[in-house]
Amino acid sequence: MDGSYLALVSDQDLRTNVIVGRPEMGAPDFRNNVPGKPMTDQDVTDVVTWLAAQRHLINNFKLATELGAEVIKVKQSNIARGIMECAEKHNITTICIGKPHLTLYNVIVSTAVFNQLLQRLAASDIDVVILS
């Protein structure tokens, strides 16, 4: 879904579009037109929640760019290594990390990644700012 569209619509509009579809835009009616089975109310809620999170992320990237930051997208299976390699490659001096919204499971899984990142950053001249 287009980021500029996400920025303009409310969660209720997203919900309506997921349920009813937008045939003029080539988006199907997900109540009845999904191969296998129609979407449940929970499926619709999950999709809308994900799209709203994408909207929030896009808005944050836009704000960061307006404030002079460069947003860099990196794909790496080892998150800490990917951040460090990117920081070293681009001579980055400050890394800003957003406040995570995690479940207990995600905290347990992410703690190791965060600790690994902090250990690598401690050995460098790169500052870390955690935004909340």
Secondary structure, DSSP 8 states (H G I E B T S, - for coil): --HHHHHHS-HHHHHHHHHH-BGGGTB--TTT-SSSS---HHHHHHHHHHHHHHHHHHHHHHHHHHTT--------SSHHHHHHHHHHHTT--EEEEE-----HHHHHHHHHHHHHHHHHHHTTT-EEEEE-
